[in-house]
Amino acid sequence: MAKHVIMVEGMSCDHCKHAVETAVQENKDVVKVEAFPAEDKVDVEVLNDAALEDVKQRIYDAGYDVKS
């Protein structure tokens, strides 16, 4: 398992937090996810680092810009 911090622009409220977390959790390799709108970041723990690109795409598809 590996922990990653993804910087995300556009999250501003609890609705944003929930939308991002829900989208990321749809990836079967995600063990844990927590979004922090005030800090523009998402902490994610995955079973396989290869899942990271899919996680970033899911955040983008939910309407948020991934900075890293």
N, C-alpha and C positions, 0 to 999 in steps of 0.2 A: 504494500500500500504506500501511496505517496500523497503528501499534502501540497497543495498549490494555492497561491493567492492570485486571483485574476482581477485586474483593475477594470472597472466598468463605469462608463459615463451614462447618465440619464436616470439613475435611480434617485427618487426623491421622497419616497414615503413607504409606509407599510405595505401598500398594494404592490408597489414595485418589488419590494423584498419578497413578497409571496409569489409574484409572477416569475421572478428569476429562480427562486428555489424550486418551484414546481417544475419549471422547464428543465432544470439541471437534473432533478431526481428521476426524470424519465430515462436517463441513461443507466443501463443495468450495472455498469461498473462503478457508479458513484456510491460511496459508502456514507458520506456525510457532506452536507452543504449548508452554509450559512451566509446570507448576504448582509452587508452593512452599508445601507444607503448613505449615511452621513460621511462615511469614509471612502465611498466609491470603490468598494472592493467586495469580492466574493471569495470566501474560503471554501475550498473543495478538497475532499479526500477521495481518491480513486484507487481501484484495485490495480489498474493498468494505465500507465502513462499515455498509452495510445488513445485512451478515451478523452484526453484533454482537448483535442481539436474538435471533437463532437460536442463537448460541453460548451466550448466557446461559441460554436455555431448555434447551439440551442439558445444561448443568451442573446446572440444577435437576432435570431428569428423571433425572440420574444419582444424585440423592439429596443434593445439597448446596445450601445457601442462598447466593444471590447477594446481596451487600450493595450493589453499585453496578453 
